[in-house]
Amino acid sequence: MRKLVVVSGASRGLGLAICRQLLQTGYAVLALARTHSQDLQQLQQQQPALHFMAADLAELAEIPALCSRIVKAFGRPYALINNAAVGYDGVLATMHNSEIGSLLNINVQAPILLSKYLLRPMLLNQSGRIVNISSIIARTGFNGLSVYAASKAALEGFSKSLAREVGKAGITVNCVAPGYMQTEMTSSLQGDKLESIKRRSPLGRLATPDDAAAAVLYLLSEQAGAVTGTVITVDAGSTA
Protein backbone atom coordinates (compact mmCIF):
# COMPACT_ATOMS: atom_id res chain seq x y z
CA MET A 1 0.00 0.00 0.00
CA ARG A 2 1.35 3.43 -0.98
CA LYS A 3 2.19 5.89 1.80
CA LEU A 4 0.25 9.17 1.51
CA VAL A 5 2.11 12.48 1.26
CA VAL A 6 0.24 15.81 1.46
CA VAL A 7 1.86 18.60 -0.58
CA SER A 8 0.70 22.22 -0.33
CA GLY A 9 1.23 24.71 -3.16
CA ALA A 10 1.30 21.76 -5.54
CA SER A 11 0.00 23.30 -8.76
CA ARG A 12 3.30 24.60 -10.20
CA GLY A 13 7.02 25.15 -9.70
CA LEU A 14 8.66 23.30 -6.82
CA GLY A 15 5.37 21.86 -5.53
CA LEU A 16 4.66 20.22 -8.87
CA ALA A 17 8.23 18.87 -9.09
CA ILE A 18 7.86 17.37 -5.60
CA CYS A 19 4.58 15.70 -6.59
CA ARG A 20 6.13 14.25 -9.74
CA GLN A 21 9.11 12.76 -7.92
CA LEU A 22 6.97 11.39 -5.09
CA LEU A 23 4.76 9.56 -7.59
CA GLN A 24 7.77 8.17 -9.44
CA THR A 25 9.11 6.85 -6.13
CA GLY A 26 5.86 5.05 -5.29
CA TYR A 27 4.05 7.39 -2.89
CA ALA A 28 0.40 8.38 -3.11
CA VAL A 29 0.10 12.17 -3.23
CA LEU A 30 -2.63 14.59 -2.19
CA ALA A 31 -1.98 17.91 -3.93
CA LEU A 32 -3.34 21.02 -2.22
CA ALA A 33 -3.65 24.24 -4.23
CA ARG A 34 -6.09 27.07 -4.81
CA THR A 35 -6.55 26.07 -8.44
CA HIS A 36 -6.24 22.80 -10.32
CA SER A 37 -3.60 23.89 -12.83
CA GLN A 38 -3.29 22.41 -16.31
CA ASP A 39 0.11 20.89 -15.44
CA LEU A 40 -1.32 19.24 -12.34
CA GLN A 41 -4.29 17.90 -14.29
CA GLN A 42 -1.97 16.39 -16.90
CA LEU A 43 0.10 14.73 -14.19
CA GLN A 44 -3.08 13.37 -12.59
CA GLN A 45 -4.14 11.80 -15.90
CA GLN A 46 -0.82 9.94 -16.03
CA GLN A 47 -0.72 9.04 -12.33
CA PRO A 48 -3.85 7.62 -10.68
CA ALA A 49 -2.13 7.83 -7.27
CA LEU A 50 -2.29 11.64 -7.47
CA HIS A 51 -5.32 13.26 -5.84
CA PHE A 52 -6.29 16.93 -5.70
CA MET A 53 -8.11 19.00 -3.09
CA ALA A 54 -8.78 22.71 -3.53
CA ALA A 55 -7.52 24.74 -0.57
CA ASP A 56 -7.00 28.45 0.01
CA LEU A 57 -4.51 28.48 2.88
CA ALA A 58 -5.06 32.21 3.42
CA GLU A 59 -8.34 31.13 5.05
CA LEU A 60 -6.73 30.04 8.32
CA ALA A 61 -10.04 29.27 10.03
CA GLU A 62 -10.76 26.62 7.37
CA ILE A 63 -7.57 24.61 7.94
CA PRO A 64 -8.87 22.38 10.80
CA ALA A 65 -11.85 21.27 8.68
CA LEU A 66 -9.56 20.78 5.67
CA CYS A 67 -7.33 18.44 7.67
CA SER A 68 -10.35 16.50 8.93
CA ARG A 69 -11.52 16.04 5.33
CA ILE A 70 -8.08 14.83 4.29
CA VAL A 71 -7.90 12.14 6.98
CA LYS A 72 -11.52 11.08 6.42
CA ALA A 73 -11.08 10.76 2.64
CA PHE A 74 -7.53 9.39 2.41
CA GLY A 75 -6.56 8.03 5.81
CA ARG A 76 -3.62 9.02 8.01
CA PRO A 77 -0.83 10.71 6.03
CA TYR A 78 2.77 9.56 6.25
CA ALA A 79 4.17 13.00 5.44
CA LEU A 80 3.33 16.69 5.03
CA ILE A 81 5.29 18.99 2.70
CA ASN A 82 4.59 22.63 3.56
CA ASN A 83 5.54 24.22 0.24
CA ALA A 84 2.83 26.87 -0.37
CA ALA A 85 4.17 30.41 0.00
CA VAL A 86 3.87 33.91 -1.37
CA GLY A 87 6.62 36.46 -1.83
CA TYR A 88 5.82 40.15 -2.27
CA ASP A 89 8.79 42.06 -3.67
CA GLY A 90 8.98 45.56 -2.20
CA VAL A 91 10.76 47.68 0.41
CA LEU A 92 9.25 47.49 3.87
CA ALA A 93 8.65 51.23 4.23
CA THR A 94 6.12 51.22 1.37
CA MET A 95 4.65 47.74 1.77
CA HIS A 96 0.97 47.75 2.68
CA ASN A 97 0.10 46.30 6.09
CA SER A 98 -2.41 43.95 4.45
CA GLU A 99 0.40 42.47 2.32
CA ILE A 100 2.50 41.87 5.44
CA GLY A 101 -0.42 40.15 7.16
CA SER A 102 -1.27 38.05 4.12
CA LEU A 103 2.33 36.90 3.65
CA LEU A 104 2.74 35.91 7.31
CA ASN A 105 -0.60 34.08 7.30
CA ILE A 106 0.27 31.95 4.26
CA ASN A 107 4.01 31.48 4.89
CA VAL A 108 3.99 30.97 8.68
CA GLN A 109 0.57 30.44 10.24
CA ALA A 110 -0.79 28.10 7.55
CA PRO A 111 2.13 25.62 7.75
CA ILE A 112 1.98 25.70 11.54
CA LEU A 113 -1.73 24.90 11.51
CA LEU A 114 -1.41 22.19 8.83
CA SER A 115 1.36 20.64 10.92
CA LYS A 116 -0.73 20.83 14.07
CA TYR A 117 -3.76 19.03 12.65
CA LEU A 118 -1.95 16.50 10.45
CA LEU A 119 0.53 15.67 13.24
CA ARG A 120 -2.29 14.12 15.25
CA PRO A 121 -2.79 11.15 12.90
CA MET A 122 1.02 10.80 12.60
CA LEU A 123 1.26 10.61 16.40
CA LEU A 124 -1.31 7.80 16.34
CA ASN A 125 0.87 6.00 13.80
CA GLN A 126 4.03 6.72 15.82
CA SER A 127 5.78 7.65 12.59
CA GLY A 128 5.80 10.45 10.03
CA ARG A 129 7.67 13.19 8.25
CA ILE A 130 7.19 16.94 8.02
CA VAL A 131 9.27 18.93 5.52
CA ASN A 132 8.96 22.71 5.48
CA ILE A 133 10.21 24.57 2.41
CA SER A 134 12.37 27.48 3.52
CA SER A 135 14.76 29.62 1.45
CA ILE A 136 18.40 30.67 1.59
CA ILE A 137 17.03 34.20 2.03
CA ALA A 138 16.17 33.27 5.65
CA ARG A 139 19.94 33.46 6.32
CA THR A 140 21.39 35.66 3.57
CA GLY A 141 18.77 38.39 3.30
CA PHE A 142 17.77 40.06 0.07
CA ASN A 143 16.87 43.65 -0.76
CA GLY A 144 13.09 44.01 -0.98
CA LEU A 145 12.27 40.65 0.63
CA SER A 146 12.55 41.44 4.34
CA VAL A 147 9.09 40.12 5.31
CA TYR A 148 9.53 37.03 3.13
CA ALA A 149 12.92 36.42 4.79
CA ALA A 150 11.33 36.80 8.24
CA SER A 151 8.65 34.26 7.35
CA LYS A 152 11.21 31.67 6.23
CA ALA A 153 13.41 32.24 9.28
CA ALA A 154 10.31 31.68 11.43
CA LEU A 155 9.63 28.40 9.62
CA GLU A 156 13.17 27.19 10.34
CA GLY A 157 12.88 28.02 14.05
CA PHE A 158 9.48 26.32 14.19
CA SER A 159 10.90 23.19 12.56
CA LYS A 160 13.79 22.85 15.00
CA SER A 161 11.56 23.14 18.06
CA LEU A 162 8.83 20.89 16.66
CA ALA A 163 11.48 18.25 15.86
CA ARG A 164 12.23 18.11 19.60
CA GLU A 165 8.54 17.84 20.48
CA VAL A 166 7.69 14.91 18.23
CA GLY A 167 10.95 12.98 17.88
CA LYS A 168 10.03 10.40 20.52
CA ALA A 169 6.99 9.49 18.39
CA GLY A 170 9.22 8.61 15.43
CA ILE A 171 8.36 11.80 13.52
CA THR A 172 11.07 13.90 11.87
CA VAL A 173 10.75 17.61 11.04
CA ASN A 174 13.18 19.28 8.65
CA CYS A 175 13.53 22.17 6.19
CA VAL A 176 14.75 22.29 2.63
CA ALA A 177 16.11 25.73 1.71
CA PRO A 178 16.39 26.19 -2.05
CA GLY A 179 18.43 28.95 -3.60
CA TYR A 180 17.24 30.96 -6.58
CA MET A 181 15.35 28.73 -8.98
CA GLN A 182 13.75 29.67 -12.28
CA THR A 183 10.10 29.45 -11.26
CA GLU A 184 7.16 31.85 -11.46
CA MET A 185 8.07 33.30 -8.06
CA THR A 186 11.51 34.37 -9.34
CA SER A 187 10.37 35.45 -12.81
CA SER A 188 11.54 39.02 -12.07
CA LEU A 189 15.14 37.75 -11.83
CA GLN A 190 16.25 38.27 -15.41
CA GLY A 191 19.23 39.69 -17.27
CA ASP A 192 22.17 41.00 -15.26
CA LYS A 193 20.65 40.08 -11.88
CA LEU A 194 20.17 36.46 -12.97
CA GLU A 195 23.69 36.25 -14.43
CA SER A 196 25.25 37.64 -11.24
CA ILE A 197 23.48 34.95 -9.18
CA LYS A 198 24.75 32.26 -11.57
CA ARG A 199 28.31 33.64 -11.30
CA ARG A 200 28.21 33.39 -7.50
CA SER A 201 27.49 29.67 -7.77
CA PRO A 202 30.54 27.35 -7.80
CA LEU A 203 28.58 25.21 -10.28
CA GLY A 204 27.85 28.20 -12.53
CA ARG A 205 24.12 27.58 -12.60
CA LEU A 206 20.91 27.87 -10.60
CA ALA A 207 19.49 24.94 -8.68
CA THR A 208 16.35 23.56 -10.33
CA PRO A 209 13.02 22.60 -8.75
CA ASP A 210 13.98 18.96 -9.38
CA ASP A 211 17.20 19.45 -7.39
CA ALA A 212 15.23 20.75 -4.39
CA ALA A 213 12.53 18.08 -4.81
CA ALA A 214 15.22 15.37 -4.61
CA ALA A 215 16.24 16.70 -1.17
CA VAL A 216 12.60 16.45 -0.04
CA LEU A 217 12.48 12.85 -1.27
CA TYR A 218 15.61 12.02 0.71
CA LEU A 219 14.08 13.40 3.93
CA LEU A 220 11.04 11.14 3.46
CA SER A 221 13.18 8.04 2.94
CA GLU A 222 14.14 5.42 5.51
CA GLN A 223 17.77 6.44 4.99
CA ALA A 224 16.94 9.84 6.56
CA GLY A 225 15.43 8.31 9.71
CA ALA A 226 18.13 9.94 11.88
CA VAL A 227 17.89 13.37 10.22
CA THR A 228 15.66 15.82 12.09
CA GLY A 229 15.68 19.46 13.14
CA THR A 230 17.98 20.49 10.33
CA VAL A 231 18.02 22.56 7.14
CA ILE A 232 19.24 21.11 3.82
CA THR A 233 20.39 23.88 1.47
CA VAL A 234 20.03 23.30 -2.27
CA ASP A 235 21.47 26.35 -4.00
CA ALA A 236 24.24 25.11 -6.37
CA GLY A 237 26.71 26.37 -3.76
CA SER A 238 25.85 30.05 -4.00
CA THR A 239 25.98 30.51 -0.19
CA ALA A 240 29.21 28.50 0.22
Secondary structure, 3 states (H helix, E strand, C coil): CCCEEEEECCCCHHHHHHHHHHHHHCCEEEEEECCCCHHHHHHHHHCCCEEEEECCCCCHHHHHHHHHHHHHHHCCCCEEEECCCCCCCCCHHHCCHHHHHHHHHHHHHHHHHHHHHHHHHHHHHCCEEEEEECCCHHHHCCCCCHHHHHHHHHHHHHHHHHHHHHHHHCEEEEEEEECCCCCHHHCCCCHHHHHHHHHHCCCCCCCCHHHHHHHHHHHHCHHHCCCCCCEEEECCCCCC
